[in-house]
Amino acid sequence: MNGLSAELRRTVSITAAIIGAVICVVAGVISKDFVSMVVSVLAGTCVSILNFNLMALAGEKAIEMAPEKARSKMTVSYLIRYAIYIIFLIIAVKVPFFNAIGVAIGYITSILALYLTQFLKNRRD
């Protein structure tokens, strides 16, 4: 299980980084403030990749635990991961250099990468 999970985490992380880079180029061209938008999307992408990996690692550990302990571990993991999202989004809103919309766009890159990875896998099979 660890080998498959590690491979999936690596694939999704790399794909999310590529999607984030493409979004940076597109958003940077469209946005009036190129540097702010690019940095914001990159930061959101990094947070998204971090949170995806934290979720995967917590899930791996929870599988080996008793159901009640696993449930509480996953709840704590969920709260920590979303606290990271919220804290960074608040920072993006408060600090003028960041663009909150760019950060929010970066947040979805791991989700897009997961869907794209699964779509490509299904097309191969």
Phi, psi and omega per residue, in radians:
M1 nan -0.729 -3.107
N2 -1.073 -0.682 -3.138
G3 -1.103 -0.781 3.127
L4 -1.143 -0.767 -3.131
S5 -1.130 -0.740 3.128
A6 -1.118 -0.693 3.119
E7 -1.153 -0.745 3.105
L8 -1.113 -0.770 3.120
R9 -1.053 -0.753 3.137
R10 -1.124 -0.802 -3.127
T11 -1.088 -0.807 -3.126
V12 -1.160 -0.689 3.139
S13 -1.113 -0.775 3.130
I14 -1.158 -0.767 3.126
T15 -1.099 -0.709 3.111
A16 -1.111 -0.684 3.109
A17 -1.119 -0.707 3.121
I18 -1.161 -0.791 3.110
I19 -1.070 -0.732 3.104
G20 -1.054 -0.709 3.122
A21 -1.135 -0.732 3.116
V22 -1.122 -0.768 3.110
I23 -1.099 -0.645 3.101
C24 -1.037 -0.790 -3.122
V25 -1.108 -0.863 -3.106
V26 -1.122 -0.860 -3.119
A27 -1.149 -0.621 3.124
G28 -1.131 -0.664 3.127
V29 -1.242 -0.687 -3.107
I30 -1.298 -0.655 -3.049
S31 -1.270 2.654 3.083
K32 -1.344 -0.521 3.128
D33 -1.928 1.551 -3.022
F34 -0.983 -0.927 -3.037
V35 -1.112 -0.788 -3.139
S36 -1.072 -0.761 -3.123
M37 -1.167 -0.768 -3.126
V38 -1.117 -0.810 3.131
V39 -1.100 -0.694 -3.128
S40 -1.157 -0.785 3.110
V41 -1.128 -0.730 3.105
L42 -1.100 -0.734 3.120
A43 -1.129 -0.765 3.095
G44 -1.094 -0.665 3.093
T45 -1.130 -0.754 3.114
C46 -1.084 -0.740 3.104
V47 -1.133 -0.691 3.129
S48 -1.112 -0.775 3.115
I49 -1.134 -0.748 3.101
L50 -1.030 -0.838 -3.117
N51 -1.145 -0.656 3.093
F52 -1.096 -0.772 3.136
N53 -1.181 -0.661 3.068
L54 -1.090 -0.702 3.118
M55 -1.136 -0.772 -3.136
A56 -1.113 -0.755 3.131
L57 -1.139 -0.710 3.105
A58 -1.131 -0.690 3.109
G59 -1.123 -0.708 3.096
E60 -1.051 -0.770 -3.133
K61 -1.217 -0.643 -3.091
A62 -1.183 -0.513 -3.140
I63 -1.062 -0.584 -3.075
E64 -1.531 -0.020 -3.081
M65 -1.736 2.916 2.995
A66 -1.147 2.638 -3.047
P67 -0.954 -0.776 -3.120
E68 -1.164 -0.739 3.127
K69 -1.178 -0.673 3.118
A70 -1.122 -0.723 -3.138
R71 -1.077 -0.778 -3.130
S72 -1.211 -0.637 3.105
K73 -1.114 -0.751 -3.134
M74 -1.197 -0.593 3.088
T75 -1.143 -0.796 3.106
V76 -1.101 -0.740 3.112
S77 -1.061 -0.758 3.112
Y78 -1.027 -0.834 -3.126
L79 -1.115 -0.718 3.122
I80 -1.131 -0.803 -3.118
R81 -1.090 -0.758 -3.137
Y82 -1.304 -0.453 3.014
A83 -1.131 -0.683 3.088
I84 -1.067 -0.811 3.100
Y85 -1.013 -0.855 -3.073
I86 -1.147 -0.790 3.141
I87 -1.053 -0.792 -3.125
F88 -1.193 -0.604 3.095
L89 -1.180 -0.668 3.076
I90 -1.104 -0.739 3.084
I91 -1.045 -0.751 -3.126
A92 -1.110 -0.592 3.122
V93 -1.300 -0.682 -3.056
K94 -1.376 -0.621 -3.092
V95 -1.531 2.124 -3.056
P96 -1.105 -0.430 -3.106
F97 -1.188 -0.572 -3.117
F98 -1.452 2.693 3.053
N99 -1.962 1.985 -3.070
A100 -1.061 -0.612 3.119
I101 -1.172 -0.690 3.090
G102 -1.101 -0.692 3.096
V103 -1.130 -0.780 3.133
A104 -1.099 -0.668 3.079
I105 -1.121 -0.725 3.111
G106 -1.099 -0.525 -3.141
Y107 -1.079 -0.505 -3.064
I108 -1.534 -0.035 -3.066
T109 -1.112 -0.654 3.117
S110 -1.173 -0.636 3.097
I111 -1.138 -0.813 3.102
L112 -1.069 -0.703 -3.142
A113 -1.138 -0.690 3.122
L114 -1.122 -0.789 3.102
Y115 -1.106 -0.775 -3.134
L116 -1.121 -0.736 3.114
T117 -1.064 -0.792 3.137
Q118 -1.170 -0.705 3.118
F119 -1.066 -0.814 3.134
L120 -1.152 -0.635 3.094
K121 -1.123 -0.757 3.129
N122 -1.152 -0.578 3.109
R123 -1.202 -0.593 3.107
R124 -1.250 -0.625 -3.071
D125 -1.384 nan nan
